[in-house]
């Protein structure tokens, strides 16, 4: 293999760095793109729910998902049915500090009564997305820096190789 020159050990590190950098950047970009692709629909639903939702009292039942301390999805029982539904899943910003049986004010999406949010606290926004993914952005920048550094080292190695052996021969 061309990069495995015994007299140039840093070339192996450069190749390894390039491969690792490419993998890191690819994973980071895929995660960012997957999250960003769903964002416009989520933001639209959240804006619609906040603007046109049915404001209703609900009784906290239990949390469904609390993977981070930034958001939780919870089951609530509506005190009055909305579009025939008496239960809804509500987005609770931050860690759940509700206890079962506690009352809270929600806005229920009139087009999809199974979805609700805390009144005045949208579940999705572009600014929320950017603040949550700032770390991912830094991760992407580090991966790009790794790639640039690795490509620079590979270029240096190729330049030294070329000056030692001359340019590649023209095919016959």
C-alpha positions as CSV (number, residue, x, y, z in Angstrom):
1,X,0.0,0.0,0.0
2,X,1.4,3.4,-1.0
3,X,0.9,5.1,2.5
4,X,2.7,2.3,4.3
5,X,6.2,3.6,3.6
6,X,8.5,2.5,6.5
7,X,10.6,5.7,6.2
8,X,7.5,7.9,6.6
9,X,5.7,6.7,9.8
10,X,3.6,9.9,10.1
11,X,1.9,8.9,6.8
12,X,0.1,6.1,8.5
13,X,-1.1,8.5,11.2
14,X,-2.3,10.9,8.5
15,X,-4.2,8.2,6.7
16,X,-5.7,6.9,9.9
17,X,-6.6,10.5,10.9
18,X,-8.2,11.1,7.6
19,X,-10.3,7.9,7.8
20,X,-11.4,8.7,11.4
21,X,-12.1,12.3,10.6
22,X,-14.2,11.3,7.6
23,X,-16.2,8.8,9.8
24,X,-16.7,11.3,12.6
25,X,-17.8,14.1,10.1
26,X,-20.2,11.7,8.3
27,X,-21.9,10.6,11.5
28,X,-22.2,14.1,12.8
29,X,-23.6,15.4,9.5
30,X,-26.1,12.5,9.3
31,X,-27.4,13.2,12.9
32,X,-27.7,16.9,12.2
33,X,-29.5,16.4,8.8
34,X,-31.9,13.8,10.3
35,X,-32.8,16.2,13.1
36,X,-33.0,19.2,10.8
37,X,-35.2,17.3,8.3
38,X,-38.0,16.8,10.8
39,X,-37.7,20.3,12.3
40,X,-40.0,22.3,9.9
41,X,-43.0,20.0,10.5
42,X,-42.4,19.9,14.2
43,X,-42.1,23.7,14.4
44,X,-45.2,24.2,12.3
45,X,-47.2,21.8,14.5
46,X,-46.0,23.5,17.7
47,X,-46.7,27.0,16.4
48,X,-50.2,25.9,15.2
49,X,-50.9,24.3,18.6
50,X,-49.8,27.3,20.6
51,X,-51.8,29.7,18.3
52,X,-55.0,27.7,17.7
53,X,-55.0,25.0,20.4
54,X,-57.8,24.5,22.8
55,X,-56.7,25.7,26.2
56,X,-57.7,23.1,28.8
57,X,-56.9,21.9,32.3
58,X,-55.3,18.5,32.5
59,X,-54.3,16.1,35.2
60,X,-50.8,14.8,35.1
61,X,-50.8,11.0,34.9
62,X,-47.1,9.9,34.3
63,X,-44.1,10.7,32.2
64,X,-43.6,8.7,29.0
65,X,-40.1,9.7,28.0
66,X,-37.5,11.7,29.9
67,X,-34.3,10.9,28.1
68,X,-32.7,14.2,29.0
69,X,-33.3,17.0,31.4
70,X,-34.4,19.3,28.6
71,X,-37.7,17.7,27.7
72,X,-40.2,15.1,28.7
73,X,-43.3,13.7,27.1
74,X,-46.1,12.9,29.5
75,X,-49.6,11.4,29.6
76,X,-52.3,13.7,30.9
77,X,-56.0,13.3,31.4
78,X,-58.1,16.2,30.1
79,X,-60.7,17.6,32.5
80,X,-63.0,18.0,29.5
81,X,-62.9,16.1,26.3
82,X,-61.4,17.8,23.2
83,X,-62.7,16.4,19.9
84,X,-63.9,13.3,21.8
85,X,-60.5,12.6,23.5
86,X,-60.0,12.6,27.2
87,X,-56.3,11.8,27.2
88,X,-53.4,13.6,25.5
89,X,-49.6,13.4,25.3
90,X,-48.1,16.7,26.4
91,X,-44.6,18.1,25.9
92,X,-43.2,19.3,29.2
93,X,-40.1,21.5,28.9
94,X,-37.3,20.5,31.3
95,X,-37.4,17.8,33.8
96,X,-40.8,16.6,35.1
97,X,-41.6,18.2,38.4
98,X,-45.2,17.2,38.3
99,X,-46.6,14.5,40.5
100,X,-49.5,12.2,39.5
101,X,-52.8,14.0,40.0
102,X,-51.3,17.5,39.7
103,X,-53.2,20.0,37.5
104,X,-51.6,21.9,34.7
105,X,-52.8,24.1,31.8
106,X,-52.2,22.7,28.3
107,X,-53.1,23.7,24.8
108,X,-54.5,20.7,22.8
109,X,-54.0,20.6,19.1
110,X,-57.5,20.8,17.6
111,X,-56.5,18.8,14.5
112,X,-54.8,16.0,16.6
113,X,-56.1,16.0,20.1
114,X,-53.7,13.3,21.2
115,X,-50.9,16.0,21.0
116,X,-50.7,18.9,23.4
117,X,-48.2,21.4,24.9
118,X,-47.8,23.4,28.0
119,X,-49.6,26.7,27.4
120,X,-47.2,29.4,26.3
121,X,-44.2,27.0,26.0
122,X,-43.8,25.6,22.5
123,X,-42.3,22.2,22.2
124,X,-40.3,23.0,19.0
125,X,-38.7,26.2,17.7
126,X,-35.7,27.0,15.5
127,X,-33.9,28.7,18.4
128,X,-34.5,25.7,20.6
129,X,-33.1,23.4,17.9
130,X,-30.0,25.6,17.5
131,X,-29.3,25.8,21.2
132,X,-29.7,22.0,21.6
133,X,-27.4,21.3,18.7
134,X,-24.7,23.8,19.4
135,X,-22.5,20.9,20.7
136,X,-23.1,19.0,17.5
137,X,-22.0,22.1,15.6
138,X,-18.8,22.2,17.6
139,X,-18.3,18.5,17.0
140,X,-18.7,19.0,13.2
141,X,-16.1,21.9,13.3
142,X,-13.6,19.6,15.2
143,X,-14.2,16.9,12.6
144,X,-13.6,19.3,9.7
145,X,-10.4,20.5,11.4
146,X,-9.3,16.9,11.8
147,X,-9.9,16.3,8.1
148,X,-8.1,19.4,7.0
149,X,-5.1,18.5,9.1
150,X,-5.0,14.9,7.9
151,X,-5.3,16.0,4.2
152,X,-2.5,18.5,4.8
153,X,-0.3,15.8,6.2
154,X,-1.1,13.4,3.3
155,X,-0.3,16.2,0.8
156,X,3.0,16.8,2.5
157,X,3.8,13.1,2.4
158,X,2.9,13.0,-1.3
159,X,5.0,16.1,-2.0
160,X,8.1,14.5,-0.3
161,X,7.4,11.2,-2.2
162,X,7.2,13.0,-5.5
163,X,10.4,15.0,-4.9
164,X,12.3,11.7,-4.1
165,X,11.0,9.6,-7.0
166,X,9.9,12.2,-9.6
167,X,6.5,12.6,-11.1
168,X,4.6,9.4,-12.1
169,X,5.5,8.0,-15.4
170,X,3.2,8.5,-18.4
171,X,1.4,5.4,-19.4
172,X,2.7,3.8,-22.6
